Amino acid sequence: MKIKADERTRVYLVGSGIASLASAFYLITDAGINPERITIFEQDPVAGGALDGSGDPEKGYLIRGGRMHEKEYRCYWDLLSHIPSYDDPKVTVYEETMEFNSRFVSHAQARLLKEGKKVDLSSYGIGKKDQFLMMELLFTPESALAGKRIEEWFTLGFFSTNFWMIFTTMFAFQKWSSLAEMRRYMRRFMHLMPGLKYIGGILRTKYNQYHSVVLPLQNWLRDKGVRFELETVVTDIDFDIAPERKTATAIELLRNGKEETILLEQGDFLFFTNGSITDATDAGDLHRAPVLKGVESSGSWKLWKKIAAKEPSFGNPGVFCDHIDLQKWYSFTVTLRDSTFHDYMEEFSGNVDGTGGLVTMTDSNWLMSIVIARQPHFPDQPKEIKIFWGYALYPDRIGNHVKKPMSECSGEEILEELWYHLKITELMEPVMQRGDVINAIPVAMPFIDSLFMPRRPGDRPKVLPKGSANFAFLGQFTEIEDDCVFTVEYSVRSAQEAVYGLFECGKEPIPVFIGAHNPLNMLKAAAAISS
């Protein structure tokens, strides 16, 4: 039964990622809850979760990853159409982003490289049998794919095609990733399939995701009166669990080094972001490799494990966090006091910065990709400072040039490997010698691909488990029908489901857009795949 909020209603949110921030927004605007009675707990010193962006021109900038957007992120754009942008309070984040993308249109002209040269993408290279298997997958019910891996469905040759190389590096799927999740992506983003090789239809924010999305949203919430309790670790949540009704009763937390208990009273609610793709990350630098951590260093995964042990409907976190060797990859952010690299890539690729998207070195043992965002990527980034980001899906393999795993490499060694693959070692050597590489920061992310692990029904809890009286799960590890994880849309949709499901708002979550429901999209995608 939905509840009508009143002056006594209080809401606690665990985690400050986009799911929690969106929930707070909808609690205020649609549920009518007093913002001063909303508290967000965050274990880190900064809000935003996986949507990050930090650093400065002197020590170098850092972005652990980037989020691609598209026009049919209906929940996400609904949220951001109400939030003033970082640069101009008269322009919303949505308006700013659309205007930005009207000027810098994604159309990659050097999507895949081999031996430093562009790969011909006139064909996806998919054989007839795998074309049939792709179509069969689209029409196979998800219930028949429980626990299956992608590599169990397709032929061995499929994983050598241009299509797979584009798909795996664009979305970070692996051969052993969930077949059900791949099916969701193919159905959800069917309208993007013909332009996938050019990253067509993909939208980017003006700046990095922290300054373009998180900070404006956080400022809006703070201005309304929402409390942010940073560097506060929630260590446990207590529940009263009965056959037909489940109630959160207390929050155990560690704040300023002291253990505290918050008892949840009548009219109190709890929203919990279970799991995290960027928790327990570690950053190295130009001369030091990062350290790979695990569950023992992760507040969010330890918390979900505690909670899940209390009730089967609270999910099975071990499926997503107990196989780090299958879930991890490493990224790196490079800050340069020189435009040589960016000038070369613009001339070589034919893309000005901000229009090319991913460039993947297909013959890289690490399967390394880079992205050159539109400069500046940070509001305080001086004109003479340039940055770019990269990542690799196979960090435990020995490099082609640097004879060690990427996971053991410093930022400088990663750059040496990159220059080798691009065939620009001599071009970049003077830049390195002059000390114009301010920093190259590698990051070890143990859980970054955990959301793609093969799963079964019940492994992800529903946003509102059956009988939930005053709590909701949020984020990437909840079960939301038809939508795709590893997208900001999924997190914001979980917020809508939580708020509109618990409170009388007179609203329902915006329906999921499924590209495959349009026959024209299906025909265009089939033509592209068969090319």
C-alpha positions in Angstrom: 0.0 0.0 0.0 1.4 3.4 -1.0 1.8 6.0 1.7 0.9 9.7 1.6 3.9 11.7 2.9 3.4 14.3 5.6 5.4 16.6 7.8 6.7 13.6 9.9 8.1 11.7 6.9 11.8 11.2 7.0 14.0 9.5 4.4 17.6 8.2 4.8 19.5 7.3 1.6 22.6 5.0 1.8 25.1 6.0 -1.0 25.3 9.2 -3.0 25.4 7.9 -6.6 23.0 9.1 -9.3 20.3 6.7 -8.0 20.2 8.3 -4.6 20.5 11.8 -5.9 17.6 11.2 -8.3 15.6 9.6 -5.5 16.0 12.7 -3.3 14.9 14.9 -6.2 11.7 12.8 -6.8 11.0 12.6 -3.1 10.9 16.4 -3.0 9.2 17.2 -6.2 6.7 14.3 -6.5 6.2 12.9 -3.1 6.2 16.3 -1.4 8.7 15.4 1.3 10.4 18.2 3.3 14.0 18.4 1.9 15.3 19.1 5.4 14.1 15.6 6.4 16.1 13.8 3.7 19.6 12.6 4.6 22.2 11.0 2.3 25.0 8.9 3.8 28.2 8.6 1.8 31.3 6.7 2.8 33.6 8.8 0.5 34.5 12.5 1.0 32.7 13.4 -2.2 29.3 12.6 -3.6 28.5 11.0 -7.0 29.5 7.4 -6.8 30.7 6.1 -10.2 30.1 9.6 -11.8 33.4 11.2 -10.9 35.9 13.7 -12.0 38.7 15.2 -9.9 42.1 16.7 -9.9 43.8 19.9 -11.0 46.2 21.1 -13.7 49.3 20.8 -11.4 48.9 17.2 -10.3 46.7 15.9 -13.1 43.1 15.1 -13.6 41.3 11.8 -12.9 38.1 10.2 -14.3 37.7 6.5 -13.5 35.2 6.1 -16.4 32.8 7.9 -18.6 29.1 7.4 -19.3 27.6 7.4 -22.8 24.1 8.7 -23.2 21.5 8.6 -25.9 18.2 10.4 -26.6 16.0 7.6 -25.3 17.3 7.8 -21.7 13.8 9.0 -20.8 14.1 8.9 -17.0 17.5 10.5 -17.0 16.6 13.4 -19.2 13.4 13.9 -17.3 15.5 14.4 -14.1 18.1 16.7 -15.7 15.5 18.9 -17.5 14.8 20.4 -14.0 18.4 20.9 -12.8 20.3 24.2 -13.6 23.6 23.5 -15.4 27.1 24.1 -13.9 27.9 27.2 -16.0 24.5 28.9 -16.4 21.6 28.6 -13.9 19.2 29.8 -16.6 20.0 26.7 -18.7 19.2 23.2 -17.5 21.7 20.3 -17.7 19.4 18.7 -20.3 19.4 21.9 -22.5 23.2 22.3 -22.1 23.8 18.7 -23.1 21.6 18.8 -26.2 23.1 22.1 -27.3 26.6 20.7 -26.8 25.9 17.6 -28.8 24.4 19.6 -31.6 27.8 21.1 -32.1 30.0 18.1 -31.4 28.3 15.1 -33.1 29.7 11.6 -32.5 31.0 10.0 -35.7 34.1 8.0 -35.1 36.4 7.7 -38.1 39.1 5.6 -36.4 37.0 3.3 -34.2 39.3 0.2 -34.6 43.0 0.2 -35.3 45.5 -2.6 -36.1 49.2 -2.0 -36.4 48.5 1.7 -35.9 46.2 1.9 -39.0 42.4 2.2 -39.3 40.5 -1.1 -39.7 38.0 -1.2 -42.6 34.5 -1.3 -41.1 32.5 -1.6 -44.2 31.4 -5.0 -42.8 30.7 -6.2 -39.3 32.1 -9.6 -40.5 29.5 -11.7 -38.9 29.0 -15.2 -40.4 25.6 -16.6 -41.4 25.4 -18.9 -38.5 26.1 -16.2 -36.0 23.7 -13.8 -37.8 21.0 -16.5 -37.2 22.1 -16.9 -33.6 21.8 -13.2 -33.0 18.2 -13.2 -34.3 17.4 -16.3 -32.3 18.7 -14.6 -29.2 16.4 -11.6 -29.7 13.4 -13.9 -29.7 14.5 -16.2 -26.9 12.8 -15.3 -23.5 15.2 -14.1 -20.8 13.9 -16.8 -18.5 15.6 -19.4 -20.8 19.0 -17.7 -20.5 19.5 -17.8 -16.7 23.2 -18.2 -15.8 24.3 -18.5 -19.4 27.5 -16.8 -20.8 27.8 -15.1 -24.1 30.5 -17.6 -25.2 28.0 -20.4 -24.8 25.7 -19.1 -27.5 27.9 -18.0 -30.4 30.5 -19.7 -32.5 34.2 -19.2 -31.7 34.6 -17.1 -34.9 32.1 -14.6 -33.7 34.6 -13.2 -31.2 37.0 -12.3 -34.0 34.5 -10.2 -35.9 34.5 -6.4 -36.2 31.1 -6.4 -34.5 32.3 -8.2 -31.4 35.4 -5.9 -31.2 33.1 -2.9 -31.3 30.5 -4.3 -29.0 32.9 -5.6 -26.3 35.0 -2.4 -26.1 32.0 0.0 -26.3 30.0 -1.6 -23.6 32.7 -3.6 -21.7 31.1 -7.0 -22.2 33.3 -10.0 -22.0 33.0 -13.4 -23.5 32.0 -14.7 -20.1 29.5 -11.9 -19.4 25.7 -12.5 -19.1 24.0 -13.6 -22.3 20.7 -12.2 -20.8 22.3 -8.8 -20.5 23.6 -8.9 -24.0 20.1 -9.7 -25.2 18.8 -6.7 -23.3 21.3 -4.4 -24.9 20.5 -5.6 -28.3 16.8 -5.2 -27.8 17.0 -1.9 -25.9 19.5 -0.2 -28.3 18.4 -1.8 -31.6 17.9 1.7 -33.1 21.6 2.4 -32.6 22.8 -0.8 -34.3 23.4 0.6 -37.8 25.6 3.4 -36.5 27.4 1.4 -33.8 30.6 1.3 -35.8 30.7 5.1 -35.8 29.3 5.5 -32.2 26.4 7.2 -33.9 23.6 8.5 -31.7 25.8 8.6 -28.6 25.6 11.8 -26.5 28.2 13.3 -24.1 28.1 15.9 -21.4 29.9 19.2 -21.8 32.3 18.5 -19.0 33.1 15.3 -17.1 30.1 13.6 -15.5 30.9 15.0 -12.0 30.9 18.7 -13.0 28.1 18.3 -15.6 25.7 16.1 -13.7 26.5 15.3 -10.1 27.5 18.8 -8.8 24.6 20.6 -10.3 22.2 18.0 -8.9 23.9 18.0 -5.5 23.8 21.8 -5.4 20.1 21.8 -6.2 19.4 19.3 -3.4 21.6 21.2 -0.9 19.9 24.5 -1.7 16.6 22.8 -0.9 17.9 21.6 2.4 18.9 18.0 1.9 21.7 16.9 4.3 24.8 15.2 2.9 26.6 13.1 5.6 30.0 12.4 3.8 32.7 10.1 5.2 30.0 8.2 7.0 29.9 4.4 6.6 26.7 2.5 7.0 27.8 -0.9 8.4 24.5 -2.7 8.8 20.7 -2.3 8.5 18.3 -4.2 10.8 15.0 -5.5 9.7 11.8 -6.9 11.2 11.0 -9.7 8.7 7.5 -11.3 8.7 5.9 -13.5 6.1 3.8 -10.7 4.6 5.7 -7.6 5.8 9.3 -6.5 5.9 10.3 -3.3 7.8 13.7 -1.7 8.2 14.1 -0.9 11.9 17.6 0.5 12.4 20.7 1.8 10.6 24.2 1.0 12.1 26.9 3.5 11.0 30.4 4.7 11.6 30.7 8.5 11.8 33.8 10.4 12.9 35.3 7.1 14.1 32.3 6.4 16.4 29.6 3.8 16.1 26.1 5.0 16.0 22.6 3.5 15.7 19.7 5.3 14.1 16.3 3.8 15.1 13.7 4.0 12.3 10.4 5.2 13.7 6.9 5.4 12.2 7.2 7.6 9.1 10.9 6.9 8.5 12.0 5.3 5.2 15.3 3.9 4.0 16.7 3.8 0.4 19.8 1.6 -0.1 22.1 1.5 -3.1 23.3 -2.2 -3.0 26.6 -2.9 -4.6 29.0 -0.5 -6.4 31.1 -0.8 -9.6 33.7 1.7 -8.3 34.0 0.8 -4.7 37.5 -0.3 -3.4 39.3 1.3 -6.4 42.9 2.4 -6.1 44.8 4.9 -8.1 48.5 4.8 -9.0 50.4 7.6 -10.8 53.0 8.2 -13.5 55.6 6.1 -11.6 53.4 3.7 -9.5 51.0 1.0 -10.4 47.7 0.8 -8.5 46.8 -1.9 -6.0 44.0 -4.3 -6.7 41.7 -4.5 -3.7 38.7 -6.7 -2.9 35.5 -7.1 -0.9 37.3 -6.7 2.4 38.0 -3.1 1.3 34.5 -2.4 0.1 31.9 -0.9 2.4 29.0 -1.3 -0.1 29.6 -5.0 -0.9 30.2 -6.0 2.7 27.0 -4.2 3.7 24.9 -5.9 1.0 26.3 -9.3 2.0 25.2 -8.7 5.6 21.7 -7.6 4.5 21.3 -10.4 2.0 22.1 -13.0 4.7 18.9 -11.9 6.5 16.4 -12.5 3.7 16.5 -14.4 0.4 14.6 -11.7 -1.5 17.4 -9.2 -0.7 19.5 -10.7 -3.5 22.7 -12.7 -3.9 25.7 -10.3 -3.9 28.3 -13.1 -4.2 27.3 -13.7 -7.8 28.5 -10.1 -8.6 31.5 -9.6 -6.2 33.2 -13.0 -5.6 34.9 -13.3 -9.0 37.2 -10.3 -9.2 39.4 -11.8 -11.9 36.4 -11.9 -14.2 35.0 -8.5 -13.1 38.0 -6.2 -13.1 39.5 -3.9 -15.6 41.9 -0.9 -15.4 41.5 2.6 -16.7 43.9 5.5 -16.9 43.7 9.3 -17.2 46.5 11.3 -18.8 47.1 15.0 -18.3 49.5 16.7 -20.8 51.2 20.1 -20.9 51.5 19.8 -24.6 49.1 19.4 -27.6 51.3 17.1 -29.7 49.3 13.9 -29.0 45.9 15.6 -29.5 47.0 17.3 -32.7 48.3 14.0 -34.1 45.1 12.1 -33.2 42.9 14.8 -34.8 44.9 14.7 -38.0 45.2 10.9 -38.0 41.5 10.1 -37.1 39.8 13.0 -38.9 37.9 13.7 -35.7 38.2 16.9 -33.7 38.2 16.3 -30.0 34.8 15.3 -28.6 33.5 13.7 -31.9 35.5 10.5 -32.1 34.7 8.4 -29.1 36.5 5.2 -28.5 39.6 4.3 -30.4 40.5 0.6 -29.9 43.9 -1.1 -30.6 42.6 -4.5 -31.7 46.1 -6.0 -31.7 46.7 -4.9 -28.1 47.2 -7.9 -25.7 45.5 -5.7 -23.1 42.8 -4.7 -25.6 43.4 -1.0 -24.9 41.0 1.8 -25.9 41.3 5.5 -25.5 38.8 8.4 -25.7 39.6 12.1 -26.4 36.8 14.1 -24.9 36.0 17.7 -25.9 38.5 20.0 -24.3 38.3 21.4 -21.7 36.9 18.4 -19.9 37.1 20.2 -16.5 35.8 23.7 -15.9 39.2 24.8 -14.5 41.3 23.1 -17.2 43.6 25.7 -18.8 43.7 25.9 -22.6 47.3 24.6 -22.8 46.4 21.5 -20.7 45.1 18.5 -22.5 43.7 15.3 -21.1 42.5 11.9 -22.4 41.2 8.7 -20.9 41.7 5.0 -21.7 41.0 1.6 -20.4 41.9 -2.1 -21.1 39.8 -5.2 -20.7 42.6 -7.7 -20.2 45.0 -6.1 -17.6 46.6 -9.4 -16.6 48.0 -10.2 -20.0 51.6 -9.4 -20.9 51.9 -6.2 -23.0 53.1 -6.3 -26.6 55.9 -3.8 -26.0 56.1 -3.5 -22.2 56.7 -7.1 -21.2 54.5 -7.1 -18.0 50.8 -7.1 -17.2 49.1 -3.8 -17.3 48.0 -4.4 -13.7 51.7 -4.1 -12.7 52.4 -1.0 -14.8 52.9 2.6 -13.9 51.2 5.3 -15.9 54.5 5.9 -17.7 54.7 2.3 -18.8 51.1 2.3 -20.0 51.9 5.3 -22.2 54.9 3.5 -23.6 52.6 0.7 -24.6 50.0 3.1 -26.1 52.6 5.0 -28.1 53.9 1.6 -29.4 50.5 0.6 -30.7 49.8 4.0 -32.3 53.3 3.9 -33.9 54.1 7.4 -32.4 57.0 6.5 -30.0 59.4 8.9 -31.7 56.8 11.6 -31.9 56.0 11.4 -28.2 59.6 10.8 -26.9 60.4 14.6 -26.7 57.1 15.2 -24.8 58.1 12.6 -22.3 61.6 13.8 -22.0 60.5 17.4 -21.4 58.3 16.3 -18.6 55.2 17.5 -20.3 53.3 14.5 -19.1 52.0 16.0 -15.9 50.5 12.7 -14.8 49.1 9.4 -16.1 46.9 7.9 -13.4 46.1 4.2 -13.7 43.2 2.9 -11.7 42.4 -0.6 -10.6 38.6 -1.3 -10.4 37.8 -4.7 -9.0 34.1 -4.6 -9.5 33.7 -2.5 -12.6 32.2 -5.3 -14.8 30.4 -7.1 -11.9 27.0 -6.0 -13.2 27.5 -8.1 -16.3 28.2 -11.4 -14.4 25.8 -14.3 -15.5 22.9 -14.2 -13.1 19.7 -16.0 -12.3 16.3 -14.8 -11.2 16.5 -13.5 -7.6 20.2 -12.6 -7.7 19.3 -9.0 -8.0 16.6 -7.8 -5.5 13.6 -6.0 -6.8 13.6 -2.3 -6.1 10.7 -3.0 -3.7 10.9 -6.6 -2.4 7.5 -8.2 -1.7 6.2 -6.9 1.6 8.5 -3.9 1.8 6.9 -1.4 4.2 9.5 1.4 4.4 12.6 0.6 2.3 13.8 0.2 -1.3 16.9 -1.0 -3.1 18.5 1.3 -5.7 20.9 1.3 -8.5 22.7 -1.1 -10.9 22.2 -4.3 -8.9 18.4 -4.1 -8.6 16.1 -6.0 -11.0 14.3 -3.7 -13.4 12.4 -5.4 -16.3 13.8 -4.8 -19.8 16.2 -2.0 -19.0 20.1 -2.1 -19.2 22.6 -2.0 -16.4 25.8 0.1 -16.8 23.7 3.1 -17.8 22.7 6.1 -15.8 19.2 5.5 -17.1 18.9 2.3 -15.1 19.9 4.1 -11.8 17.4 6.9 -12.3 14.7 4.5 -13.3 15.3 2.6 -10.0 14.7 5.9 -8.2 11.4 6.5 -9.9 10.3 2.9 -9.1 11.3 3.4 -5.5 9.6 6.8 -4.9 6.5 6.1 -7.0 6.1 2.6 -5.6 6.3 3.7 -1.9 4.5 7.0 -1.9 1.3 8.4 -3.3 2.6 10.6 -6.1 0.0 10.1 -8.8 2.8 9.0 -11.2 4.3 5.9 -12.5 7.9 5.3 -13.8 8.3 6.4 -17.4 8.1 3.3 -19.7 11.3 1.7 -20.9 12.1 2.4 -24.5 12.8 -0.8 -26.5 14.3 -0.1 -29.9 13.4 -3.6 -31.1 9.7 -2.9 -30.7 9.9 -0.7 -33.9 10.0 -3.0 -37.0 11.9 -0.4 -38.9 14.7 -0.5 -36.4 14.8 -4.3 -36.7 15.1 -4.1 -40.5 17.9 -1.6 -40.4 19.8 -3.5 -37.7 19.4 -6.8 -39.7 20.8 -5.1 -42.8 23.8 -3.7 -40.9 24.5 -7.1 -39.2 24.4 -9.0 -42.5 26.8 -6.5 -44.2 
